[in-house]
């Protein structure tokens, strides 16, 4: 016998209906809709899709509910609610599966508790032997820079973590620039990551490699094995729940979360994530060193750092500054020491 469901507007735990006997389609749809409404009502102030129009706003709009992959009421309600809250299809699906697992694990459907337990996202039980080498949890200010010259300049200014993001299709130019970046950080304590060009990074002896999701998907198993065997660290960009789960599958050295705010540096396939989502991501991914990235200006450092990330990555705040060294000192001073 199913225990009574509390009124969804009460803001308390709501039990998932049991499917021990068949229901009419209309009755089940109404019940699912009521549970979805309860989730939206409780979490709209935090995650709700909305439009803003200021320089640092995050524009999120309700998304179509994707096709359901199972018929459990908790899953169906969460899928509908998370779509309404502006999560894209793959993230709504990921959250709905997690909410279903949370419901099964706790034996009740709690609309107040946004899923944040790694085991509910399938993140538990990884093999430590397959993990990439560790890096510090506090990577500090992380400068993403276009040339080896910039890498050396910011390393000498004391920026603790730097990345060479050198865009070229010329293999020889790539090797030369990566080698120059490795030489540029010598004599400094800076950790140098190379964006994308993993073989050149291994050959030159960089500290680590950073890849985006598309680059990660393009790496064959043998390539990942070669990077892991080299002893280099691996960082991976993510833009939501599904990509965090994907990144965890390779157990990288750190995970980058973004874009937090709007950025004009590159066309993003996903909307900016905003502070509420960043906070939720940090709660979920605490097993990893975390880097926040994307449109983060100096005045937002305190708020972003307060989420618990160990690093904030910047591009324009350094390379567009009138005095990049002074800008680096200012940004480093804004981070917890």
C-alpha positions as CSV (number, residue, x, y, z in Angstrom):
1,X,0.0,0.0,0.0
2,X,1.5,3.4,-1.0
3,X,1.9,5.9,1.8
4,X,0.1,9.2,1.1
5,X,1.9,11.8,-0.9
6,X,2.2,15.2,0.7
7,X,1.0,18.3,-1.1
8,X,3.7,19.2,-3.6
9,X,3.7,22.9,-2.5
10,X,4.5,22.0,1.1
11,X,8.2,21.7,0.3
12,X,8.7,18.4,2.1
13,X,9.6,14.9,1.0
14,X,7.3,13.5,-1.6
15,X,7.2,9.7,-2.0
16,X,7.4,8.2,-5.4
17,X,4.3,6.3,-6.3
18,X,4.9,2.6,-6.5
19,X,4.0,0.8,-9.8
20,X,2.8,-2.4,-8.1
21,X,-0.4,-2.3,-10.1
22,X,-1.3,-0.8,-13.5
23,X,-2.7,2.7,-13.7
24,X,-4.5,4.5,-16.4
25,X,-2.3,6.6,-18.6
26,X,-4.1,9.8,-17.7
27,X,-3.8,9.2,-14.0
28,X,-0.1,8.4,-14.2
29,X,0.6,11.4,-16.4
30,X,-1.2,13.7,-13.9
31,X,0.7,12.2,-11.0
32,X,4.0,12.7,-12.9
33,X,3.1,16.2,-13.7
34,X,2.3,17.0,-10.1
35,X,5.7,15.6,-8.9
36,X,7.4,17.6,-11.7
37,X,5.6,20.7,-10.5
38,X,6.8,20.1,-7.0
39,X,10.5,19.9,-8.1
40,X,10.1,23.0,-10.2
41,X,8.4,24.9,-7.4
42,X,11.1,24.0,-4.9
43,X,14.1,24.6,-7.1
44,X,13.0,27.4,-9.5
45,X,14.6,30.1,-7.4
46,X,17.9,28.4,-7.6
47,X,18.0,26.7,-11.1
48,X,15.0,28.2,-12.8
49,X,15.2,29.1,-16.5
50,X,15.1,32.8,-17.0
51,X,16.3,35.5,-19.2
52,X,18.5,38.4,-18.1
53,X,20.2,41.1,-20.1
54,X,23.1,42.5,-18.2
55,X,26.8,41.9,-19.1
56,X,27.4,39.0,-16.6
57,X,24.0,37.4,-16.9
58,X,23.2,33.8,-17.7
59,X,20.4,33.2,-20.1
60,X,18.6,29.9,-19.6
61,X,15.3,29.0,-21.2
62,X,13.0,26.0,-20.7
63,X,14.0,23.0,-22.9
64,X,11.8,20.4,-24.6
65,X,11.5,17.3,-22.5
66,X,13.5,14.5,-24.2
67,X,12.0,11.1,-24.9
68,X,11.8,9.0,-21.7
69,X,14.0,5.9,-21.4
70,X,12.1,4.4,-18.5
71,X,8.7,4.6,-16.9
72,X,9.5,5.1,-13.2
73,X,7.5,8.0,-11.7
74,X,10.6,9.7,-10.1
75,X,12.5,9.5,-13.3
76,X,9.7,10.8,-15.4
77,X,9.0,13.7,-13.0
78,X,12.6,14.7,-12.8
79,X,13.1,14.5,-16.6
80,X,10.1,16.9,-17.1
81,X,11.1,19.2,-14.3
82,X,14.8,19.5,-15.2
83,X,13.9,20.3,-18.8
84,X,11.5,23.0,-17.5
85,X,14.4,24.4,-15.4
86,X,16.5,24.8,-18.5
87,X,18.8,21.8,-18.5
88,X,19.5,20.5,-22.0
89,X,18.4,17.0,-23.0
90,X,21.5,15.1,-22.0
91,X,21.8,16.8,-18.7
92,X,18.1,16.4,-17.9
93,X,18.4,12.7,-18.7
94,X,21.5,12.5,-16.4
95,X,19.7,14.2,-13.6
96,X,16.6,12.2,-14.0
97,X,18.5,8.9,-13.8
98,X,20.3,10.3,-10.7
99,X,17.0,11.3,-9.1
100,X,15.6,7.8,-9.7
101,X,18.7,6.2,-8.1
102,X,18.5,8.6,-5.2
103,X,14.8,7.6,-4.8
104,X,15.6,3.9,-4.9
105,X,18.5,4.3,-2.5
106,X,16.6,6.3,0.1
107,X,13.2,4.6,-0.5
108,X,11.5,7.9,-1.0
109,X,11.3,10.8,-3.5
110,X,12.5,14.0,-1.9
111,X,11.7,17.0,-4.0
112,X,13.8,19.2,-1.7
113,X,17.1,17.3,-2.2
114,X,18.8,18.1,-5.6
115,X,20.9,15.0,-6.4
116,X,24.5,15.5,-5.4
117,X,25.7,12.1,-4.3
118,X,28.3,10.7,-6.7
119,X,26.9,7.1,-6.4
120,X,23.6,8.3,-7.8
121,X,25.4,9.5,-11.0
122,X,27.4,6.3,-11.4
123,X,30.6,8.0,-10.2
124,X,31.5,5.5,-7.5
125,X,33.8,2.5,-7.7
126,X,36.4,3.8,-10.1
127,X,39.7,1.9,-10.4
128,X,42.5,4.0,-8.9
129,X,45.0,2.2,-11.0
130,X,43.5,3.7,-14.1
131,X,43.5,7.3,-12.8
132,X,45.7,10.0,-14.3
133,X,48.4,11.4,-12.0
134,X,47.2,13.7,-9.3
135,X,47.7,17.5,-9.3
136,X,47.2,19.9,-6.4
137,X,43.6,20.5,-5.4
138,X,44.4,24.2,-5.3
139,X,45.7,25.1,-8.7
140,X,45.2,28.8,-8.0
141,X,45.0,31.4,-10.7
142,X,45.1,29.5,-14.1
143,X,46.1,31.6,-17.1
144,X,45.0,30.3,-20.5
145,X,47.4,31.9,-22.9
146,X,47.9,32.1,-26.7
147,X,51.6,31.8,-27.1
148,X,54.8,30.6,-25.4
149,X,55.8,34.2,-24.9
150,X,52.7,34.9,-22.9
151,X,53.2,31.6,-21.0
152,X,56.7,32.7,-19.9
153,X,55.5,36.2,-19.1
154,X,52.8,35.1,-16.8
155,X,54.9,32.3,-15.2
156,X,57.5,34.9,-14.3
157,X,54.7,37.1,-12.9
158,X,53.9,34.3,-10.4
159,X,50.8,32.7,-12.0
160,X,50.9,29.2,-10.6
161,X,49.2,27.4,-13.4
162,X,49.4,28.2,-17.1
163,X,48.0,26.7,-20.2
164,X,49.3,27.1,-23.8
165,X,46.2,27.3,-26.1
166,X,48.0,27.5,-29.4
167,X,45.8,27.3,-32.4
168,X,47.5,26.0,-35.6
169,X,47.2,23.2,-38.1
170,X,51.0,23.3,-38.8
171,X,52.5,20.4,-37.0
172,X,56.0,21.9,-37.0
173,X,54.8,25.2,-35.6
174,X,52.9,23.3,-32.9
175,X,56.0,21.4,-31.8
176,X,58.1,24.5,-31.8
177,X,55.6,26.5,-29.7
178,X,55.0,23.7,-27.2
179,X,58.8,23.3,-26.7
180,X,59.2,27.0,-26.3
181,X,56.4,27.1,-23.7
182,X,58.1,24.3,-21.7
183,X,61.4,26.2,-21.8
184,X,59.6,29.4,-20.9
185,X,58.4,28.1,-17.5
186,X,61.8,26.7,-16.5
187,X,63.1,28.4,-13.4
188,X,59.5,29.2,-12.2
189,X,57.2,27.0,-10.1
190,X,54.4,27.3,-12.7
191,X,52.6,24.2,-13.9
192,X,52.3,24.1,-17.6
193,X,49.4,22.4,-19.4
194,X,49.2,22.1,-23.2
195,X,45.8,22.4,-24.8
196,X,45.0,19.6,-27.1
197,X,48.4,18.9,-28.6
198,X,49.1,15.8,-26.4
199,X,51.9,14.2,-28.4
200,X,53.9,17.4,-28.6
201,X,53.3,17.9,-24.9
202,X,54.7,14.5,-24.1
203,X,57.7,14.9,-26.3
204,X,58.5,18.3,-24.8
205,X,58.0,17.2,-21.2
206,X,55.1,19.5,-20.2
207,X,53.4,19.2,-16.8
208,X,50.1,18.2,-18.3
209,X,47.6,18.2,-21.1
210,X,44.2,19.8,-21.3
211,X,41.4,18.6,-23.6
212,X,37.9,19.6,-24.4
213,X,35.0,17.2,-24.7
214,X,35.3,16.8,-28.4
215,X,39.0,16.3,-28.2
216,X,38.4,13.7,-25.4
217,X,35.9,11.9,-27.6
218,X,38.4,11.9,-30.4
219,X,41.1,10.2,-28.4
220,X,41.4,6.5,-29.0
221,X,42.1,4.2,-26.1
222,X,45.7,3.8,-27.1
223,X,46.2,7.6,-27.1
224,X,44.8,7.9,-23.6
225,X,47.0,5.0,-22.5
226,X,50.0,6.8,-24.0
227,X,49.2,10.0,-22.1
228,X,48.7,8.1,-18.9
229,X,51.9,6.1,-19.3
230,X,53.8,9.4,-19.9
231,X,53.1,10.5,-16.4
232,X,51.6,13.8,-17.6
233,X,48.5,15.1,-15.9
234,X,45.2,15.4,-17.8
235,X,42.6,18.1,-17.4
236,X,39.2,17.9,-19.1
237,X,36.6,20.6,-19.9
238,X,33.0,20.0,-19.0
239,X,29.8,22.0,-19.6
240,X,27.2,20.1,-17.5
241,X,26.2,16.9,-15.8
242,X,26.6,14.5,-18.8
243,X,30.0,15.8,-19.6
244,X,31.2,15.5,-16.0
245,X,30.1,11.9,-16.0
246,X,31.9,11.4,-19.3
247,X,35.1,13.0,-17.9
248,X,35.0,10.9,-14.8
249,X,35.1,7.8,-17.0
250,X,38.8,8.6,-17.8
251,X,39.6,9.7,-14.2
252,X,41.5,12.9,-15.1
253,X,43.8,14.9,-12.9
254,X,41.3,17.8,-12.7
255,X,38.0,18.8,-14.2
256,X,37.2,22.3,-15.5
257,X,33.6,23.6,-15.1
258,X,32.1,26.2,-17.4
259,X,31.5,28.4,-19.0
260,X,30.3,30.0,-15.8
261,X,29.4,33.4,-17.4
262,X,29.0,34.5,-21.0
263,X,32.2,34.6,-23.0
264,X,33.0,35.9,-26.5
265,X,36.3,34.0,-26.8
266,X,34.7,30.9,-28.4
267,X,31.3,29.9,-29.6
268,X,29.9,27.6,-26.9
269,X,27.5,24.7,-27.7
270,X,25.9,25.1,-24.3
271,X,24.6,28.2,-22.5
272,X,26.7,29.7,-19.6
273,X,26.1,27.6,-16.5
274,X,25.8,30.3,-13.9
275,X,26.6,30.3,-10.2
276,X,23.8,28.0,-9.0
277,X,24.8,25.2,-11.4
278,X,28.5,25.7,-10.5
279,X,27.7,25.3,-6.8
280,X,25.9,22.0,-7.6
281,X,28.7,20.8,-9.8
282,X,31.2,21.4,-7.1
283,X,29.1,19.5,-4.5
284,X,29.0,16.5,-6.9
285,X,32.6,16.5,-8.1
286,X,34.5,17.0,-4.9
287,X,36.7,14.0,-5.5
288,X,38.6,16.1,-8.2
289,X,40.5,19.3,-8.2
290,X,38.1,21.7,-9.9
291,X,38.7,24.7,-12.2
292,X,36.0,27.3,-12.9
293,X,36.3,29.0,-16.3
294,X,34.4,31.2,-18.6
295,X,33.8,35.0,-18.5
296,X,35.0,35.4,-14.9
297,X,36.0,38.9,-14.1
298,X,38.0,40.2,-11.1
299,X,34.9,41.4,-9.3
300,X,33.4,37.9,-9.4
301,X,36.4,36.0,-8.0
302,X,35.2,36.0,-4.4
303,X,31.8,34.6,-5.3
304,X,33.2,31.9,-7.6
305,X,36.0,30.9,-5.1
306,X,33.4,30.6,-2.4
307,X,31.8,27.6,-4.3
308,X,34.9,25.6,-3.3
309,X,36.7,25.4,-6.7
310,X,40.4,25.2,-6.3
311,X,41.2,27.4,-9.3
312,X,39.8,30.1,-11.5
313,X,40.9,30.2,-15.2
314,X,41.1,33.4,-17.1
315,X,42.0,34.6,-20.5
316,X,41.0,38.1,-21.3
317,X,41.6,39.3,-17.7
318,X,45.3,38.8,-18.4
319,X,45.9,39.2,-22.1
320,X,43.7,42.2,-22.5
321,X,44.9,44.0,-19.3
322,X,46.8,47.3,-19.7
323,X,49.3,45.9,-17.2
324,X,49.1,42.0,-17.3
325,X,51.6,41.5,-14.4
326,X,49.6,43.9,-12.2
327,X,46.4,42.2,-13.2
328,X,47.9,38.8,-12.3
329,X,48.9,40.0,-8.9
330,X,45.5,41.5,-8.3
331,X,43.7,38.3,-9.3
332,X,46.0,36.1,-7.2
333,X,45.3,38.3,-4.2
334,X,41.6,37.7,-4.7
335,X,41.9,33.9,-4.3
336,X,42.2,32.1,-0.9
337,X,45.8,31.6,0.0
